[in-house]
Amino acid sequence: MPPTLASLVHHSALKLTVRAGEDRLDVPVRWAHVSELADPVPYMEGGELLLVTALKLDAEDPEAMRRYVKRLAGAGVVGLGFAVGVNYDEIPEALVAAAEEEDLPLLEVPRRTPFLAISKAVSAAIAADQYRSVTAGFAAQRELTRQALNAGPEGLLAALAAQVDGWAALYDASGAVVATAPEWAVRRAARLTAEVERLRDRPAPASAVVGGPETEDRVELHSIGTGRRPRAALAVGTAATLGTAERYAVHSAIALLTLTTERSRSLHAAEQRIGAAVLRMLLAGQPDHARAVAGDLYGGLLDAPFRVIVAESASASAARARADVHARVPSSPPSAASAPAAVPAAPAPGPAAPDSPVSGSSTSRSARAGSAPAAPAGVLAAAGAAGDPLAGLAEVAEAAAARSGETVLVVPEGQRLVVLAADGGAAVAACTEYAAALEAARAAAVREQSGGGDEDELVVGLSAPAGPIAAAGAYKQAEQALSVARRRGRVCVEHEQVASGSVLPLLADDAVRAFADGLLRALYEHDATGRGDLVASLRAWLSRHGQWDAAAADLGVHRHTLRYRMRRVEEILGRSLDDPDVRMELWLALKATSTE
């Protein structure tokens, strides 16, 4: 510990005598300063032992001494050393009384003790304290490193809490508590979530000090990570300000936690290549090869059912939808004698497909316990800080998996993201929660008419549970769900919702409507001339499954009139109503036009 007035009084070579302020001798001394100025306060910083001979002081004037001592105490001077035998044979009573009144320690310095000896004693004690702090800091660094290697972040936090005689907590990027030491500090750490969120919004590295009745002690917050946005935060709670040794320990913990959360670029690049290769093999129908390549990094993900999540930014999704419409809709409407072109199914993903999520540059990450602490507490926080909901989704998935100890495969590619996560696991739940929060925020913005461009929104499709053998099918399911979400203006749609729902909402697709308009246009043009009601008659006949009497009754016409109208429909369209495929297409076309 730093030198105190008590340690100087007990220094056998200095022979100092206490004349006032005996109960304040435990105050640390930052420096010993000699000044004969009548007012040395402007040159004080606080914490000094001031040494004087009263060369320019009227030390016998009680009023002058009261003013002098009062200013010294107000400036933070911790003690006054008065040399006797120079200008005064003993300390004047006026100065003693003033020191007692302000409770300022007053030390009598004998003539044989030069001020230089006191200054050297203080300096030597400060140097020794600093050396002890540095030595203790190095020892703490070794212990923290050992714990980090053997017990991970939890062991490191326990060692840090012991070093600072307090508590420590690790938070993820969203402010959720990941680990604490000791365990009783969980509630204290949980109260700081809002402070951690504010720290995250500041450029890294960032730190803050929190104190007051709510925290019960003094807490330092430090961001963890080297990137633009911190990946985690460290809180250290103590009863008092950290000393030099404790400060060394905290800085060592920050460095070690940063190394834990920020993996080397070479390792990260290797994981990128492995993850992309695993996904490529799964989509190509090679699960055995995928499992062999995945090894321990992603192997656990392939041993149980997983889900495939395909996500796009709304701008990319809209562009893809426009491209689909152009690809599917013929340049001119079909004539009455021509058959409408069927809407082609989206190509199944494959390793060489241009739209494959593993083509081009990719990023894949395995979120393991302790590797990148994060969890979706306040799911919109990630997107708000990143400014990109797609990146926010990736962060949320990895964060939830890291906290729960799951393995997750995340492969971004441009404006598309593919995620493989365990069915029923935390990552899937976090992604759906994230999408629901985005959808709720968008609905609120619409209600408030606050606008917001679609380019910053997200569209997500989620497959049904599948195994490695069915990975390609699961990817196609996720793409189909994403397509439905895009058409319905939703943020997220699960494939189960598509499979269990009605087919009618799918008819809202622009390509389907264009097909329906082209197929029925000739009938509508005929009816517009007033020569009959062929469209209504066709709808009634199809709705009655071709039963002439029932359909005619619905229309209020004779069945022979209905038969004539159906012959006219066949003549105009150039199709036979005896063909079930024709009847199906016409019925779907009628339903599509009725949804407009």
C-alpha positions in Angstrom: 0.0 0.0 0.0 1.2 3.6 -0.5 3.0 5.4 2.4 0.8 7.0 5.1 1.5 9.7 7.7 1.6 6.9 10.2 4.3 5.0 8.3 6.4 8.2 8.2 5.9 8.8 12.0 7.0 5.3 12.7 10.1 5.7 10.4 12.9 5.4 12.9 15.3 7.7 11.0 12.9 10.6 10.6 12.1 11.2 14.3 8.8 12.9 13.6 6.4 13.9 16.4 2.6 14.2 16.0 1.3 17.6 17.4 -2.3 17.5 16.0 -4.6 15.2 14.0 -3.6 12.0 15.7 -6.7 10.3 14.3 -5.9 11.1 10.7 -2.5 9.5 10.3 -3.8 6.6 8.2 -4.3 8.9 5.2 -2.1 8.0 2.1 0.6 10.4 1.1 0.9 11.1 -2.6 4.0 13.3 -2.3 6.1 15.4 0.0 6.3 19.1 -1.1 8.4 22.0 0.4 6.9 25.5 0.0 7.5 28.7 2.0 4.8 30.6 0.1 2.2 32.3 2.2 -0.4 30.7 -0.1 0.9 27.5 -1.7 -2.6 26.2 -2.5 -2.5 27.1 -6.3 0.4 24.7 -6.6 -1.2 21.7 -4.8 -3.0 18.8 -6.3 -4.2 17.1 -3.1 -2.7 14.3 -1.1 0.6 16.1 -0.3 2.5 16.4 2.9 3.5 20.0 3.0 6.9 20.8 4.7 7.5 24.4 6.0 9.8 26.4 8.2 7.4 29.4 8.4 9.9 31.6 6.7 7.2 33.9 5.4 4.4 33.1 7.8 3.4 34.8 11.0 2.9 31.5 12.8 2.1 33.2 16.1 -1.0 35.0 14.6 -4.1 32.9 15.4 -6.3 34.4 12.7 -3.6 34.1 10.0 -2.9 30.5 11.0 -6.7 29.6 10.9 -6.9 31.0 7.4 -3.7 29.3 6.3 -4.6 25.9 7.7 -8.2 26.1 6.4 -7.0 26.7 2.9 -4.5 23.8 3.1 -7.2 21.4 4.3 -9.6 22.6 1.6 -6.9 21.9 -1.1 -6.6 18.3 0.0 -3.2 18.6 1.8 -3.1 15.5 4.1 -0.5 16.8 6.6 1.7 19.7 7.6 5.4 19.2 8.6 6.9 22.0 10.6 10.6 22.2 11.1 11.6 23.5 14.5 15.0 25.1 15.3 15.0 27.1 12.1 12.7 30.1 12.4 10.9 28.9 15.5 12.3 26.9 18.3 9.0 25.1 18.7 5.7 25.0 16.8 3.7 28.1 17.8 0.5 27.4 19.7 -1.5 29.4 17.2 -0.6 26.9 14.4 -1.2 23.9 16.7 -4.7 25.2 17.6 -5.6 25.9 14.0 -4.5 22.4 13.0 -6.5 20.8 15.7 -9.5 22.9 14.7 -9.3 21.7 11.1 -8.3 18.2 12.2 -5.2 18.5 10.0 -2.3 16.3 11.0 0.6 18.5 12.2 4.1 16.8 12.4 7.0 18.3 14.2 10.2 17.9 12.2 13.4 18.0 14.3 16.3 20.2 13.1 18.5 17.2 12.5 15.9 15.7 10.0 16.3 17.5 6.6 13.2 17.9 4.4 15.1 16.0 1.8 15.2 12.9 4.0 11.4 13.0 4.3 11.0 13.5 0.6 13.3 10.5 -0.1 11.4 8.4 2.4 8.1 9.2 0.7 9.5 8.6 -2.8 11.1 5.3 -1.7 7.8 4.1 -0.2 5.8 5.1 -3.3 8.4 3.3 -5.5 8.2 0.2 -3.3 4.4 0.2 -3.4 4.5 0.5 -7.2 7.0 -2.3 -7.5 4.7 -4.5 -5.3 1.8 -3.6 -7.5 3.6 -4.5 -10.7 4.8 -7.7 -9.2 1.3 -8.6 -8.0 -0.1 -7.6 -11.4 2.2 -10.0 -13.2 1.3 -12.7 -10.7 -2.4 -12.0 -11.3 -1.8 -12.1 -15.0 -0.2 -15.5 -14.8 -3.1 -16.8 -12.6 -5.8 -15.3 -14.9 -4.1 -16.8 -18.0 -3.9 -20.2 -16.3 -7.6 -20.1 -15.4 -8.6 -18.9 -18.9 -6.7 -21.8 -20.4 -7.9 -24.5 -18.0 -11.4 -23.3 -17.0 -12.4 -20.8 -19.7 -14.1 -17.5 -19.1 -15.9 -18.8 -15.9 -12.5 -19.6 -14.3 -11.1 -16.3 -15.4 -13.9 -14.4 -13.8 -13.5 -16.3 -10.5 -9.8 -15.5 -10.4 -10.4 -11.8 -11.3 -13.1 -11.5 -8.5 -10.5 -12.9 -6.0 -7.8 -10.5 -7.2 -9.9 -7.4 -6.8 -11.7 -8.6 -3.7 -15.1 -8.0 -5.3 -17.2 -9.6 -8.1 -17.0 -9.8 -11.9 -19.5 -10.5 -14.6 -19.4 -11.1 -18.4 -22.1 -9.9 -20.7 -22.9 -10.6 -24.3 -23.3 -7.9 -26.9 -27.0 -7.4 -26.1 -26.4 -6.8 -22.4 -27.5 -10.3 -21.1 -25.4 -11.8 -18.3 -23.4 -14.8 -19.5 -21.4 -15.6 -16.3 -20.6 -14.1 -12.9 -18.2 -14.8 -10.1 -19.1 -15.3 -7.3 -22.5 -16.7 -8.0 -24.2 -14.3 -5.6 -23.3 -11.4 -7.9 -25.9 -12.5 -10.6 -28.6 -10.0 -9.3 -26.1 -7.1 -9.1 -24.9 -7.8 -12.6 -28.4 -8.1 -14.0 -29.2 -4.5 -12.9 -26.5 -3.2 -15.2 -28.0 -4.4 -18.5 -29.1 -1.0 -19.6 -25.6 0.4 -18.9 -24.0 -2.4 -20.9 -26.3 -1.6 -23.8 -25.3 2.1 -23.7 -21.6 1.0 -23.6 -22.2 -1.1 -26.7 -23.3 2.0 -28.7 -19.9 3.7 -28.1 -16.9 3.0 -30.3 -14.6 0.3 -28.9 -12.7 0.2 -26.7 -15.0 1.9 -24.2 -15.4 2.0 -20.5 -17.6 3.5 -17.9 -17.9 3.8 -14.1 -21.2 3.2 -12.4 -21.9 3.8 -8.7 -24.7 4.6 -6.4 -27.5 3.0 -4.4 -28.6 0.8 -7.3 -25.3 -0.9 -7.7 -24.4 -1.1 -4.0 -20.7 -0.7 -4.9 -18.4 0.9 -7.4 -18.6 -0.9 -10.8 -16.4 -0.5 -13.8 -17.7 -1.6 -17.2 -15.3 -2.4 -20.1 -16.1 -3.4 -23.7 -14.6 -6.6 -25.0 -13.5 -6.9 -28.6 -11.3 -5.2 -31.2 -13.9 -4.6 -33.9 -16.2 -1.6 -34.5 -18.8 -3.1 -32.2 -17.9 -4.9 -29.0 -18.8 -8.6 -28.8 -19.1 -8.6 -25.0 -18.6 -6.5 -21.8 -16.9 -7.0 -18.5 -18.2 -5.6 -15.2 -16.0 -5.4 -12.1 -17.6 -4.5 -8.8 -15.5 -3.4 -5.8 -16.1 -1.6 -2.5 -13.5 1.1 -3.4 -11.5 2.4 -6.3 -9.1 -0.1 -7.9 -5.5 0.0 -6.9 -2.6 -0.4 -9.2 -2.4 -4.2 -8.8 -6.1 -4.6 -9.3 -5.9 -2.4 -12.4 -3.3 -4.7 -13.8 -5.5 -7.6 -13.2 -8.5 -6.0 -14.8 -6.5 -5.0 -17.9 -5.2 -8.6 -18.2 -8.7 -10.0 -18.0 -9.8 -7.7 -20.7 -7.0 -8.8 -23.0 -7.6 -12.5 -22.3 -11.4 -12.2 -22.8 -10.7 -10.3 -26.1 -8.5 -13.1 -27.2 -11.2 -15.6 -26.3 -14.0 -13.8 -28.2 -11.9 -12.5 -31.1 -10.4 -15.5 -32.8 -7.4 -15.2 -35.1 -8.1 -14.3 -38.7 -6.4 -17.5 -39.9 -8.6 -19.7 -37.7 -11.7 -17.7 -38.7 -10.8 -18.1 -42.4 -10.4 -21.9 -41.9 -13.8 -22.1 -40.3 -15.3 -20.2 -43.2 -14.0 -22.7 -45.7 -15.0 -25.7 -43.6 -18.6 -24.4 -43.0 -19.0 -23.5 -46.7 -17.8 -26.9 -47.7 -20.1 -28.7 -45.2 -23.1 -26.8 -46.5 -22.2 -27.5 -50.1 -21.9 -31.2 -49.5 -25.2 -31.3 -47.7 -27.0 -29.6 -50.5 -25.3 -31.9 -53.0 -26.7 -34.9 -51.2 -23.4 -36.1 -49.7 -24.1 -36.2 -45.9 -21.4 -38.7 -45.2 -18.7 -36.5 -46.7 -20.2 -33.5 -45.0 -20.0 -35.2 -41.6 -16.4 -36.2 -42.2 -15.4 -32.7 -43.2 -17.4 -31.1 -40.3 -15.5 -33.2 -37.7 -15.8 -31.7 -34.1 -16.5 -28.2 -35.5 -19.9 -28.8 -36.9 -20.3 -32.6 -36.5 -22.7 -32.3 -33.5 -25.1 -30.3 -35.7 -25.5 -33.2 -38.1 -26.2 -35.8 -35.4 -29.8 -34.5 -34.7 -32.6 -32.9 -36.7 -31.9 -29.4 -37.7 -33.7 -26.6 -39.5 -32.6 -24.5 -42.4 -33.2 -20.8 -42.3 -32.8 -18.7 -45.5 -33.0 -14.9 -45.1 -32.7 -12.0 -47.4 -32.8 -8.2 -47.1 -36.1 -6.9 -48.4 -34.4 -5.1 -51.3 -32.8 -8.2 -52.5 -36.0 -10.2 -52.0 -37.9 -7.6 -54.0 -35.4 -7.7 -56.8 -35.5 -11.5 -56.8 -39.3 -11.4 -57.0 -39.2 -9.0 -60.0 -36.8 -11.3 -61.7 -39.1 -14.2 -61.1 -42.0 -12.3 -62.6 -40.1 -11.4 -65.7 -38.9 -15.0 -66.1 -42.4 -16.5 -65.6 -44.7 -14.1 -67.4 -44.8 -14.4 -71.2 -44.0 -11.2 -73.2 -47.5 -11.2 -74.7 -50.8 -12.6 -73.3 -51.7 -16.1 -74.5 -54.2 -16.3 -77.3 -57.4 -18.3 -77.0 -55.8 -21.1 -78.8 -52.6 -21.2 -76.9 -52.0 -23.0 -73.6 -50.6 -20.9 -70.7 -47.1 -21.6 -69.7 -46.9 -23.2 -66.3 -45.0 -21.4 -63.6 -41.7 -23.2 -63.2 -40.6 -24.4 -59.8 -37.6 -22.7 -58.3 -34.5 -24.8 -59.1 -33.3 -27.0 -56.3 -30.2 -25.7 -54.7 -27.0 -27.4 -55.7 -23.3 -27.0 -55.4 -22.9 -25.3 -58.7 -26.1 -23.3 -58.9 -25.4 -19.5 -59.4 -27.8 -18.8 -56.5 -26.2 -21.3 -54.2 -25.6 -19.8 -50.8 -22.1 -21.2 -50.7 -20.9 -19.7 -54.0 -18.5 -16.7 -53.8 -17.3 -15.4 -50.5 -18.9 -16.9 -47.3 -18.6 -16.7 -43.6 -19.4 -19.6 -41.4 -19.1 -19.7 -37.6 -19.4 -22.4 -34.9 -20.8 -20.8 -31.8 -19.6 -22.9 -28.9 -19.9 -22.2 -25.2 -17.4 -19.6 -24.1 -16.2 -18.8 -27.7 -18.4 -15.8 -28.3 -20.7 -14.9 -25.5 -23.9 -13.6 -26.7 -27.7 -14.1 -26.3 -30.8 -12.4 -27.7 -31.9 -10.3 -24.8 -33.6 -7.4 -26.5 -33.4 -8.8 -30.0 -33.7 -5.5 -31.8 -30.6 -4.3 -30.1 -28.3 -6.3 -32.4 -30.0 -4.9 -35.5 -30.0 -1.4 -34.2 -26.3 -1.4 -33.4 -25.3 -3.2 -36.6 -27.6 -1.1 -38.8 -28.3 -4.2 -40.8 -31.1 -6.7 -39.8 -29.4 -9.5 -41.8 -26.2 -9.1 -39.8 -28.3 -8.8 -36.7 -30.0 -12.2 -37.5 -26.6 -13.8 -37.8 -25.4 -12.3 -34.6 -28.6 -13.3 -32.7 -28.3 -16.9 -34.0 -24.6 -17.2 -33.0 -25.3 -15.4 -29.7 -28.0 -17.8 -28.6 -26.0 -20.9 -29.7 -23.0 -19.7 -27.8 -24.9 -19.2 -24.6 -26.6 -22.5 -24.8 -23.6 -24.5 -26.0 -25.2 -25.4 -29.3 -23.4 -25.6 -32.6 -24.8 -23.4 -35.4 -23.7 -23.0 -39.1 -24.0 -19.5 -40.4 -23.2 -18.8 -44.1 -23.8 -15.3 -45.4 -23.6 -14.6 -49.1 -24.2 -11.1 -50.3 -27.7 -10.1 -49.4 -28.6 -13.7 -48.4 -28.0 -15.6 -45.2 -28.2 -19.4 -44.7 -28.4 -20.8 -41.1 -28.4 -24.4 -40.0 -29.4 -24.8 -36.4 -30.6 -27.6 -34.1 -34.4 -28.1 -34.2 -35.9 -27.0 -31.0 -32.7 -25.2 -29.9 -32.0 -21.7 -28.7 -30.7 -20.5 -32.0 -33.9 -21.3 -33.9 -36.0 -19.8 -31.1 -33.8 -16.6 -31.1 -34.2 -16.2 -34.9 -38.0 -16.5 -34.8 -38.1 -14.1 -31.8 -35.9 -11.7 -33.7 -38.1 -11.8 -36.8 -41.2 -11.4 -34.7 -39.7 -8.3 -33.0 -38.8 -6.8 -36.4 -42.4 -7.5 -37.6 -43.9 -5.9 -34.5 -41.6 -2.8 -34.9 -42.6 -2.5 -38.6 -46.3 -2.7 -37.7 -45.8 0.0 -35.1 -44.0 2.2 -37.6 -46.9 1.8 -40.0 -49.4 2.7 -37.3 -47.4 5.8 -36.4 -46.9 6.5 -40.1 -43.2 7.0 -39.4 -42.2 5.4 -42.7 -39.0 3.5 -43.1 -37.5 2.0 -46.2 -37.9 -1.6 -47.2 -34.2 -1.8 -48.0 -33.4 -2.2 -44.2 -36.0 -4.9 -43.6 -35.7 -8.6 -43.6 -37.5 -11.6 -45.1 -37.0 -15.1 -43.6 -38.0 -18.6 -44.5 -37.7 -21.5 -42.1 -37.8 -25.2 -43.1 -39.3 -28.1 -41.3 -37.0 -30.3 -39.2 -34.7 -32.4 -41.4 -31.6 -34.6 -41.2 -28.4 -34.5 -43.3 -29.9 -36.7 -46.0 -32.8 -34.3 -46.5 -30.8 -31.1 -46.3 -31.4 -30.1 -49.9 -35.1 -30.6 -49.5 -35.1 -28.5 -46.3 -33.2 -25.8 -48.1 -35.9 -25.8 -50.8 -38.6 -25.7 -48.1 -36.9 -22.6 -46.6 -36.8 -20.9 -49.9 -40.5 -21.6 -50.5 -41.4 -20.2 -47.1 -39.2 -17.2 -47.9 -41.1 -16.7 -51.2 -44.4 -16.8 -49.4 -43.2 -14.4 -46.7 -42.1 -12.0 -49.5 -45.5 -12.2 -51.2 -47.5 -11.8 -48.0 -45.3 -8.9 -46.7 -44.3 -10.9 -43.7 -40.8 -10.9 -42.0 -40.8 -14.7 -41.3 -42.8 -17.7 -42.5 -42.3 -21.3 -41.4 -42.7 -24.1 -44.0 -45.3 -25.8 -41.7 -47.5 -22.7 -42.0 -47.3 -23.0 -45.8 -48.0 -26.7 -45.8 -50.9 -26.6 -43.3 -52.6 -23.4 -44.7 -54.7 -22.7 -47.8 -53.3 -22.5 -51.3 -55.4 -19.4 -52.0 -53.0 -16.9 -50.5 -50.3 -18.2 -52.9 -52.5 -17.0 -55.8 -51.6 -13.4 -54.9 -48.3 -13.9 -56.7 -47.8 -11.4 -59.5 -46.9 -14.1 -61.9 -50.1 -16.1 -61.1 -52.2 -13.0 -61.5 -50.6 -12.2 -64.9 -51.3 -15.8 -66.0 -54.9 -15.6 -64.8 -55.5 -12.2 -66.6 -54.1 -13.6 -69.8 -56.1 -16.8 -69.6 -59.5 -15.1 -68.9 -59.0 -11.8 -70.9 -60.9 -13.1 -73.9 -63.9 -14.0 -71.7 -63.9 -10.7 -70.0 -63.7 -8.9 -73.4 -66.6 -11.0 -74.6 -68.7 -10.1 -71.6 -67.8 -6.4 -71.9 -69.7 -6.3 -75.2 -72.9 -7.3 -73.5 -73.3 -10.6 -75.4 -73.4 -12.8 -72.3 -72.1 -13.5 -68.9 -69.5 -16.2 -69.6 -67.2 -15.5 -66.6 -70.0 -15.8 -64.0 -71.5 -18.8 -65.8 -68.0 -20.5 -65.8 -67.5 -19.8 -62.1 -71.0 -21.2 -61.2 -70.5 -24.3 -63.3 -67.1 -25.0 -61.9 -68.2 -24.4 -58.3 -71.0 -27.0 -58.9 -68.5 -29.5 -60.2 -70.2 -29.5 -63.7 -73.7 -30.2 -62.4 -75.9 -28.4 -65.0 -79.1 -28.1 -63.1 -77.6 -26.9 -59.9 -75.4 -24.3 -61.7 -78.2 -23.1 -63.9 -80.4 -22.7 -60.8 -77.7 -20.6 -59.2 -77.6 -18.4 -62.2 -81.3 -18.2 -62.7 -81.2 -19.5 -66.3 -82.2 -22.7 -68.1 -79.7 -25.5 -68.3 -79.7 -25.3 -72.1 -78.6 -21.7 -71.8 -75.8 -22.7 -69.5 -74.7 -25.5 -71.9 -74.6 -23.0 -74.8 -72.5 -20.6 -72.7 -70.0 -23.3 -71.8 -69.6 -24.2 -75.5 -68.8 -20.6 -76.2 -66.2 -20.7 -73.4 -64.5 -23.7 -75.1 -64.7 -21.9 -78.5 -63.2 -18.7 -77.2 -60.4 -20.3 -75.1 -59.7 -23.2 -77.5 -59.8 -25.6 -74.6 -62.0 -28.5 -73.7 -63.8 -28.3 -70.4 -63.8 -32.1 -70.3 -60.1 -31.9 -69.4 -59.6 -31.8 -65.6 -56.4 -29.9 -66.0 -58.2 -27.2 -67.9 -60.9 -27.0 -65.3 -58.3 -26.8 -62.5 -56.4 -23.9 -64.3 -59.6 -22.0 -65.0 -60.8 -22.4 -61.4 -57.5 -21.1 -60.0 -57.5 -18.3 -62.5 -60.9 -17.2 -61.4 -59.8 -17.4 -57.7 -56.7 -15.4 -58.5 -58.6 -12.6 -60.2 -61.2 -12.5 -57.4 -58.4 -11.8 -54.8 -57.4 -8.5 -56.4 
